[in-house]
Amino acid sequence: MVKNLSFSYSKLGMYKECPQKYKFRYIHMLPEQPKPYFAFGSALHEVMEYIYNPANAAFPTLAQALDFFEKHWNKTSFDQKGYASPEKELAGYAEGRRIIEAYYAKYAAAFFHPLSVEMKSTLDMDGLSLISILDRIDYLGDGKVKILDYKTGKAVPSTPEQLYMYQKVAENSPTIKAMVQKQDPAVKELRVGQLSFYHLPTLKEVTFERVPDKEIFDFWQGVLQVADKIRAGQFDPTPGETQCRWCDYRNICPVFTGKDYNPAAAARQQAAPVAAPESEQDVLSAKIDRCGDLLEEAKQLQQEIIALMRKNHFERHFGKHFKAELARVEKLEFTDKEKVVDLLRTLKLLAKVLVPTQSTVAGLLTDASVPAQAKAQLQAFARKTEEDKLNIEKAD
């Protein structure tokens, strides 16, 4: 018996983006690098599941939801989430808190228990083992359900194709039908009444009516065609500037290496990136390098100017076209960022800064609401320094 092809909307999307990328990810089973938007989206989906969990008799308070979010967020380090630095991770954390607080302000008084949250469905259909995770299913009555999908990116998808997949799943799922019949035993046939994308960062919902059967049929034929190509081993790359620029598999892709990926050889030696042929990309790279060199030269010149002005005890000096002014500024440096963040959590001060930069943490030392003992502990982490600040502007 032929085994059904394991399939999902994300797999469909990746194959349509680039069949070669699909092959790397799902045939060779090479994982992608962690991405901040994946970690951010996962954390907020967990919070939404926590808020609406039908198993809970009472809805959590805002404080409980924020505490749940913080615990989930802190399960992994900033680099495991894919963030470039602790500061960027904490900016993501701050944005998550903002969204949750805004969501409660808008909806807390009208919370209700949905039919299901984060339901994982596996449905065997037309030679596919179709895997879907339905963020939220609401029962609208009269055998109709609403499928709602949370989005946490910069924008809501412009087309509801993902919701086509969910409509196909919902209307053919015996599990979802049984859930509806448990609430409404008279229901004989399950139908999707509404489909929605809910954009959490803006608290905006984009709702679609049930997709007509003809459109679902055409969509499904496209899904089956993609599945047939996967079974046939058709994985020709479809290169493009956008998808190739951020692709995790660029270093081993035949578009750039000139040869097919060999898993056995890769296990022995890491594939080296191959330079792209001379093109506008090379011109752009050269300009980037030139700009970088000029910035480095400017830094060196500033250091030399500061040294000469110090030597001559100048606070101000003029060139033919520009003037330079020198000032002494005092600053506090918190060099061990991870320890500072841990201390802020212990002192329950993290919510005051959310993103603990040098300036925001230093600001706590002059905040009247911060206890003196907490200020003393923070002060112990700080190193007081002085530096010269050089301002150069057009001479009058």
C-alpha positions in Angstrom: 0.0 0.0 0.0 1.4 3.4 -1.0 2.0 5.7 1.9 0.2 9.0 1.8 2.4 12.1 1.3 2.7 14.1 4.4 1.6 17.6 3.5 0.7 21.0 4.9 0.1 24.6 3.8 3.6 25.6 4.9 5.0 22.8 2.7 2.9 23.9 -0.2 4.1 27.5 0.3 7.8 26.5 0.4 7.5 24.3 -2.7 5.9 27.2 -4.6 8.6 29.6 -3.3 11.4 27.3 -4.5 11.2 23.5 -5.1 14.9 23.2 -4.3 14.4 24.8 -0.9 11.6 22.3 -0.3 14.1 19.5 -1.1 16.7 20.7 1.3 14.1 21.1 4.1 11.9 18.1 3.7 13.8 15.6 1.6 17.3 16.1 3.0 15.8 17.2 6.3 18.2 20.1 6.8 16.8 22.5 9.4 16.4 26.2 8.9 18.2 28.7 11.1 16.2 30.1 14.0 14.2 33.2 13.0 13.0 35.9 15.4 9.6 36.1 13.8 9.1 32.4 14.3 9.9 32.7 18.0 7.8 35.9 18.4 4.8 34.3 16.6 5.1 31.1 18.6 5.1 32.9 21.9 2.0 35.0 21.1 0.2 31.9 19.7 0.9 30.2 23.1 -0.6 33.2 24.9 -3.8 33.1 22.7 -4.1 29.4 23.4 -3.7 30.1 27.1 -6.3 32.8 27.1 -9.0 30.9 25.3 -8.3 27.4 26.5 -11.8 25.8 26.7 -10.6 23.6 29.5 -10.3 26.6 31.8 -13.5 27.6 33.6 -12.3 31.2 34.1 -10.3 33.4 31.8 -6.8 34.5 33.0 -6.3 38.1 34.1 -4.0 40.4 32.2 -1.3 39.9 34.9 -1.6 36.1 34.5 -1.3 36.4 30.7 1.8 38.6 30.9 3.3 36.2 33.4 2.6 33.2 31.1 4.1 35.1 28.2 7.3 36.0 30.2 7.8 32.3 31.3 7.3 31.0 27.7 9.6 33.7 26.3 12.4 33.0 28.8 12.6 29.3 28.0 15.2 29.9 25.3 18.1 32.4 25.0 18.2 35.3 22.5 20.3 33.4 20.0 18.2 30.3 20.2 15.3 32.5 19.2 17.3 33.8 16.3 17.8 37.4 17.7 21.2 39.1 16.9 21.5 40.4 20.5 19.9 40.5 23.9 18.7 44.1 23.2 16.8 43.0 20.1 15.3 40.0 21.9 14.1 42.3 24.7 12.6 44.7 22.1 10.6 41.7 20.8 9.6 40.9 24.4 8.5 44.5 24.9 6.4 44.4 21.7 4.8 41.1 22.9 3.8 42.7 26.2 2.4 45.7 24.3 0.2 43.5 22.1 -1.1 41.5 25.0 -2.0 44.6 27.0 -3.7 46.2 24.0 -5.6 42.9 23.3 -6.9 42.8 26.9 -7.9 46.4 26.8 -10.0 45.8 23.7 -11.5 42.3 24.3 -11.2 41.2 28.0 -14.8 42.2 28.8 -16.1 40.0 25.9 -13.9 36.9 26.2 -15.8 33.7 25.3 -14.8 30.0 25.0 -14.3 28.9 21.4 -14.9 25.5 20.1 -11.2 24.7 19.9 -7.8 26.4 20.1 -4.6 25.3 18.4 -6.2 22.1 17.1 -3.8 19.9 15.2 -5.7 18.0 12.5 -4.3 15.1 10.4 -6.6 14.3 7.6 -6.0 11.6 4.9 -7.4 12.8 1.6 -6.6 12.1 -2.1 -3.3 10.5 -1.3 -2.2 13.2 1.2 -1.8 13.1 4.9 -2.9 16.7 5.4 -1.5 18.3 8.6 -3.0 21.5 9.8 -3.0 23.6 13.0 -6.2 25.6 13.3 -5.5 28.5 15.7 -9.1 29.0 16.7 -12.5 27.6 15.8 -15.6 29.4 16.9 -19.1 27.8 16.6 -21.5 30.2 15.0 -24.6 28.0 15.4 -26.7 26.2 12.8 -23.8 23.8 12.0 -21.5 26.7 10.9 -18.0 27.4 12.2 -15.5 30.3 12.0 -11.9 29.5 11.3 -9.6 32.2 12.7 -5.8 32.3 12.0 -3.5 34.6 14.1 -0.9 36.6 12.2 2.1 38.4 13.9 4.1 39.6 11.0 4.3 43.1 9.5 1.1 42.6 7.4 -1.8 40.3 6.8 -1.4 38.0 3.7 -3.0 39.7 0.6 -4.7 36.5 -0.4 -6.7 34.0 1.7 -5.2 30.9 0.1 -4.2 29.5 3.5 -7.8 29.8 4.6 -8.8 27.8 1.5 -6.8 24.9 3.0 -8.4 25.3 6.4 -11.9 25.3 4.9 -11.1 22.1 3.0 -9.9 20.5 6.3 -12.7 21.7 8.5 -15.5 20.6 6.2 -14.0 17.2 5.8 -12.8 16.6 9.4 -14.9 14.0 11.4 -13.2 15.3 14.5 -14.4 18.9 14.1 -17.8 17.7 13.1 -18.0 15.6 16.3 -17.0 18.7 18.4 -19.9 20.7 16.8 -22.3 17.8 17.3 -21.4 17.6 21.0 -22.6 21.2 21.4 -25.4 20.9 18.9 -26.6 17.3 18.4 -29.1 18.2 15.7 -26.2 19.2 13.2 -26.0 16.8 10.3 -23.6 18.7 8.1 -20.7 21.0 9.1 -20.1 24.1 7.0 -17.6 27.0 7.3 -19.4 30.2 7.8 -16.5 32.6 8.1 -12.7 32.7 7.6 -10.5 35.3 9.3 -6.9 36.5 9.6 -6.4 38.3 12.9 -3.4 40.6 12.9 -2.3 40.8 16.6 0.1 43.8 16.3 -2.7 46.0 15.0 -5.7 44.2 16.6 -7.3 44.2 13.1 -9.3 41.3 11.7 -9.8 40.6 8.0 -12.8 38.3 7.4 -13.9 36.4 4.4 -17.1 34.6 3.7 -17.1 30.9 2.9 -15.2 30.2 -0.3 -17.4 28.9 -3.1 -17.0 25.2 -3.9 -15.6 25.9 -7.4 -12.8 28.0 -6.0 -11.9 25.3 -3.4 -12.0 22.7 -6.2 -9.5 24.7 -8.3 -7.3 25.4 -5.3 -7.3 21.7 -4.4 -6.3 20.7 -8.0 -3.3 23.0 -7.6 -2.4 21.3 -4.3 -2.6 17.9 -5.9 -0.4 19.0 -8.8 2.3 20.2 -6.4 2.0 16.9 -4.6 2.5 15.0 -7.9 5.6 17.0 -8.7 7.1 16.2 -5.3 6.4 12.5 -5.8 8.0 12.8 -9.2 11.2 14.3 -7.7 10.8 17.6 -9.5 12.9 20.0 -7.4 14.3 22.5 -9.9 15.3 25.8 -8.2 13.5 29.0 -8.9 16.1 31.6 -8.0 15.2 35.2 -7.4 16.8 38.1 -5.5 14.4 38.2 -2.6 14.1 34.5 -1.8 17.8 33.7 -2.5 19.2 36.6 -0.5 17.7 35.3 2.8 17.8 31.6 2.1 19.5 29.4 4.7 20.6 27.0 2.0 22.3 29.4 -0.4 25.8 28.0 0.4 24.8 24.5 -0.8 22.3 25.4 -3.6 23.3 24.4 -7.1 22.4 27.8 -8.4 25.4 29.2 -6.5 27.7 26.2 -6.2 27.2 24.9 -9.8 26.7 21.3 -8.6 24.0 19.2 -7.0 24.0 18.9 -3.2 25.6 15.6 -2.0 24.4 14.7 1.5 27.2 12.2 2.0 29.9 14.6 0.9 28.4 17.4 3.0 28.6 15.1 6.1 32.4 15.0 5.5 33.0 18.6 4.6 31.0 21.7 4.9 30.1 23.2 1.6 31.9 26.5 0.9 30.0 29.4 -0.6 30.7 30.2 -4.3 31.0 33.8 -5.4 28.4 34.9 -7.8 29.5 36.0 -11.3 30.3 39.7 -11.8 27.1 41.6 -12.0 25.3 44.6 -10.5 25.5 42.7 -7.2 29.3 43.0 -7.4 29.0 46.7 -8.0 26.7 47.1 -5.0 29.1 45.0 -2.9 32.0 47.3 -3.9 30.0 50.4 -3.0 29.2 48.9 0.4 32.8 48.1 1.1 33.8 51.6 0.0 31.3 53.2 2.3 32.5 51.0 5.1 36.1 52.1 4.5 35.1 55.8 4.5 33.3 55.3 7.8 36.3 53.6 9.3 38.5 56.5 8.0 36.1 59.0 9.6 36.4 57.3 12.9 40.2 57.4 12.7 40.1 61.1 11.8 37.8 61.9 14.7 40.2 60.2 17.1 43.2 62.1 15.7 41.3 65.4 15.9 40.3 64.8 19.5 44.0 63.9 20.3 45.2 67.2 18.7 42.6 69.3 20.4 43.4 67.8 23.8 47.1 68.4 23.2 46.5 72.0 22.4 43.7 72.5 25.1 41.2 73.5 22.4 37.5 73.3 23.0 36.8 74.6 19.5 38.7 74.9 16.3 37.9 75.8 12.7 38.8 74.4 9.3 38.1 76.3 6.1 34.5 75.0 5.8 33.7 73.2 9.1 34.1 73.8 12.8 34.8 71.3 15.5 33.7 71.5 19.2 34.9 69.2 22.0 32.9 68.4 25.1 33.5 66.1 28.0 30.5 63.8 28.8 30.1 61.4 31.7 28.4 58.1 31.2 27.7 54.9 33.1 28.6 51.6 31.4 26.8 48.3 32.2 29.3 45.9 30.7 27.7 42.5 31.7 24.3 42.8 30.0 23.1 39.3 30.9 23.7 39.9 34.6 22.0 43.3 34.4 18.9 41.7 32.9 18.9 39.0 35.6 19.2 41.7 38.3 16.3 43.7 36.7 14.1 40.6 36.8 15.0 39.9 40.4 14.3 43.5 41.4 11.1 43.4 39.3 12.3 46.5 37.4 12.4 44.9 33.9 8.9 46.2 33.1 10.1 49.7 33.7 12.6 49.6 30.9 11.6 46.5 28.8 14.6 47.2 26.5 17.5 47.7 28.9 19.9 49.9 26.9 22.7 51.7 28.6 20.6 54.9 28.9 17.3 53.3 30.1 19.1 51.3 32.9 21.1 54.4 33.9 17.7 56.3 34.0 16.6 54.0 36.8 19.2 55.5 39.0 17.4 58.9 38.9 13.9 57.4 39.0 12.2 58.4 42.3 10.0 55.3 42.3 13.0 53.0 42.4 14.0 52.0 46.0 17.4 53.2 47.2 18.6 49.6 47.8 17.7 48.6 44.2 19.6 51.7 43.0 22.6 50.7 45.0 22.6 47.2 43.5 22.4 48.6 40.0 25.1 51.1 40.8 27.4 48.2 41.7 27.2 46.9 38.1 28.0 50.3 36.6 31.4 51.6 35.6 31.7 55.4 35.5 33.7 56.8 32.6 34.3 60.0 30.8 34.8 60.5 27.1 35.3 63.3 24.6 32.4 64.0 22.3 33.3 65.6 19.0 30.8 67.7 17.0 31.6 68.8 13.5 29.3 71.0 11.6 29.4 73.6 8.8 31.1 76.8 9.9 29.0 80.0 9.8 
